[in-house]
Amino acid sequence: MRIYLGLMVLALATGVAGCTQKGLRDLRPPSNGPDEFLVLPSKPLTMPTELRALPAPTPGGRNITDVNPKGDAIAALGGRPEMLDQTGIPAADGALVANASRYGVPSNTRAELAESDAKFRKRAARSGRIRLFPVDRYAQAYRKDSINPFDETQRWRASGRETPSSPPSSRR
């Protein structure tokens, strides 16, 4: 009787474990240590002289303590915020963006891509729903769309083109 009960508990636990909806990427940190990306430096808070003169809050807009969030982020990453134009495109990349958008740019590109990717991931995840252990299925789902850098290097070298050196292959 104990064996049957143990098998039933194991089957139930396996079935419940396979019903999770984590998606393709399991992005949990490997330890319980601090997450350095959660720490945001901010400017010191100051008390305004007149509280009634404060502007209405605007979600996604500017605030008093962070006047230029995009420029501050660019400067923190080592860029030069003064190189941005009004559209947020660096002046050096203006010709590139103009050439890439010469046939027009749809306004809903991000939403359309997100929708088609969600459909693709849903189809790809159907075969991987039952899992005994947490597995990262992202590489498996997108393996047909990925490029193997070592095979590409060999293909270009075989065609007689100069190629930079590649890091050593780990698939030996």
Summary of the structure (lengths in Angstrom):
residues: 172
radius of gyration: 25.5
end to end distance: 48.7
largest distance: 76.8
contacts: 263
relative contact order: 0.10
helix: 47%
strand: 1%
